[in-house]
Amino acid sequence: MSAKIMPLQPPRQLESLDDLLAQAAHYAGFCMSNSGKMSPTLFLIGADGPLMFVPASLADANEKDAFATTARLVCIAHAATATVMVLEAWMKTATPGEKLDMTEPPSEALHQTNFRGRTTLTSTTVGKTTQ
C-alpha cells in the first residue's frame, strides 16, 4: 500500500482582519517556538494585498520611534484596510510589601514576570480595534 501524497495547496489569501490576526498569531508562535524572540512586526491588508513590515534594527529609542513612524507611513502608503502589530511583552512586579523599582526596565529585571514567549497582537480595521 503506497502513501498518498497530497497536492501542494496555495496559501489562503488574507482578506479580513480575522485572517490577518490568524496569520500574525501563527508567525508569532513560529518565531517564539523556534528562536524564543521576535522583532515587532506589522501585518496589513492594503490595496495590493497583504504585506508584512519588520524593522531592520531597534537598537535604541530613536530606532523604535522611527519604526512606529514608518509603520504608520506604510499603512498610509498601502491604503491599509486592516492592520495587526505583533510585539513581545514583559512585565515586572514587586513582591508584596516591596516597592517596585521603576529604574530598571522590565525586560532586564532579575525578578520579572516573564512574558517573553508571549506576544501581544493589536489589530485595527475600519470601525473595530481589538487586542
C-alpha positions in Angstrom: 0.0 0.0 0.0 1.6 3.3 -1.0 1.2 6.6 0.8 -1.0 9.2 -0.9 0.8 12.5 -1.5 -1.4 15.4 -1.1 -1.1 18.1 -3.7 0.5 21.4 -2.6 -2.1 23.9 -1.6 -1.5 27.6 -2.3 -1.6 29.8 0.8 -5.0 31.2 1.6 -5.4 34.8 0.5 -5.7 37.1 3.5 -8.9 39.1 3.1 -10.2 40.0 6.6 -9.0 41.2 9.9 -9.6 37.7 11.3 -7.4 36.2 8.5 -4.7 38.7 9.3 -4.9 38.0 13.1 -4.6 34.3 12.4 -1.6 34.8 10.2 0.1 37.1 12.7 -0.6 34.7 15.6 0.9 31.8 13.6 4.0 33.9 12.8 4.5 34.9 16.4 4.1 31.4 17.6 6.6 30.2 15.0 9.2 32.8 15.9 8.8 32.3 19.7 8.9 28.5 19.5 11.9 28.4 17.1 14.1 31.3 18.4 12.5 32.4 21.6 12.2 36.0 20.3 10.7 38.1 17.6 11.0 41.6 16.3 8.0 43.9 16.4 6.1 43.1 13.1 3.4 44.9 11.3 0.9 42.9 9.2 -1.5 44.7 6.9 -4.0 44.2 4.2 -3.7 47.0 1.7 -4.8 48.0 -1.8 -2.4 45.5 -3.4 -3.0 42.7 -0.9 -1.2 41.6 2.3 2.1 43.0 3.5 4.5 42.4 6.4 6.9 45.0 7.7 9.8 44.2 10.1 12.3 46.9 11.2 16.0 46.4 10.3 17.1 47.3 13.9 15.7 48.5 17.2 18.9 49.3 19.0 17.7 52.4 20.7 14.7 54.7 21.4 15.2 56.7 18.2 15.0 53.5 16.1 11.9 52.4 18.0 10.3 55.8 17.3 11.4 55.6 13.7 9.8 52.1 13.4 6.5 53.4 14.8 6.5 56.4 12.4 7.5 54.2 9.4 4.8 51.7 10.2 2.2 54.5 10.1 3.5 55.7 6.8 3.5 52.1 5.3 -0.2 51.8 6.3 -1.0 55.1 4.6 1.1 54.4 1.5 -0.5 51.0 1.0 -4.1 52.2 1.9 -4.3 49.6 4.7 -7.8 48.4 5.5 -6.7 46.1 8.3 -3.6 46.1 10.4 -2.1 43.9 13.1 1.0 44.8 15.2 2.8 41.9 16.9 5.1 42.6 19.9 6.9 40.8 22.7 5.8 41.8 26.2 7.5 41.8 29.6 6.1 42.7 33.0 7.9 43.3 36.3 6.1 43.1 39.6 7.0 43.9 43.1 6.6 41.2 45.8 4.0 42.1 48.5 5.3 44.8 50.8 8.2 45.7 48.5 8.4 48.9 46.4 8.5 48.5 42.6 11.9 49.5 41.2 11.0 51.9 38.3 14.6 52.5 37.3 15.1 49.0 35.8 13.3 48.1 32.5 11.1 45.0 32.8 13.0 43.3 30.1 16.2 43.5 32.1 14.7 42.8 35.6 16.0 39.8 37.5 12.7 39.3 39.3 10.3 39.7 36.4 7.1 38.0 35.5 8.4 36.9 32.2 6.0 37.2 29.3 8.9 36.6 26.9 7.4 33.8 24.8 4.1 35.7 24.9 3.2 38.2 22.3 0.7 41.0 22.1 -1.4 41.3 19.0 -3.2 44.6 18.5 -5.4 44.9 15.4 -7.4 47.7 13.7 -9.8 47.8 10.9 -12.4 50.4 10.0 -14.7 50.6 13.0 -13.0 47.8 15.0 -9.9 47.7 17.3 -9.0 44.5 19.2 -6.2 43.4 21.5 
